[in-house]
Amino acid sequence: MTNLNGVLAQFLLEAADTGHVDDDGEVETVAIIARQDVSSSDTGEVKLSDKQQVALSELFNCIADDETAPPPNNVHVPTGVKGVTLTTWRNRLAARGIINPEGNPYQQFQRIHLKLQKLGKIGIWEDFVWPVV
């Protein structure tokens, strides 16, 4: 069940036999609310990896630390959004050891930010990145 603000409630239904047989000789079933919790995998939402979650958190930290960059004047960037350059964010992740500076940090960073963008967690336009909330 959803509204404009998001999910209000989630239910997982399962079939249960009533023990009665209908006119066609089939056992009647009803839907009941399952006892187990509805997890993110049941809702179709993809769970972020630990590295992706930390990277997203560091993006928020960059903004909180006032490392923001002016957004490009473009229709693809929401008005009033705060963000940083990809370079600032990548440097923060390297400094925190989230991406390995001795490996291939550009490739590691690209895998992280492209996945977060695909999942709708961040927006990117040119060299500007912002969290999608």
Steps between C-alpha positions, in 0.01 A plus 500: 500500500653835398419867509681806366749486789598136449405165646238501775487127567624177348347157530610159390209270420506123490235247407344283770263206454162539667441126518179534300451351155309701240247370244783414258673284759785748558614606847407863567782737591514846648772763511638578844759748614828316553677515834840585351616856440503637151867551411642733238547206264126429519422857397734496202726762656867423455709512815821700474832327560700618800740688272213670314332596829823650638565683173152652510552599861828669408321697229267637768807569719667698220191717477475535878868603511413777253709357218217584262541615143262724311261289295510535124225718358323216326148357491645160601603634843217574744475860614657567840667159528829478691778281372871468438727424210566136420869573563432632853290193583754258349785665695297468822440129435870444429604690813262289711629176342164417344662474162851364482743773389760233416261299282295666231304764694344649186350165400386425856343844529329463165343167604371659822359821357347340189317244715374769739384704203326199344320434831384862511697585814705777336475731205794588278533766237840571350738507802225586752349236729218534753306261725142426401280519808 
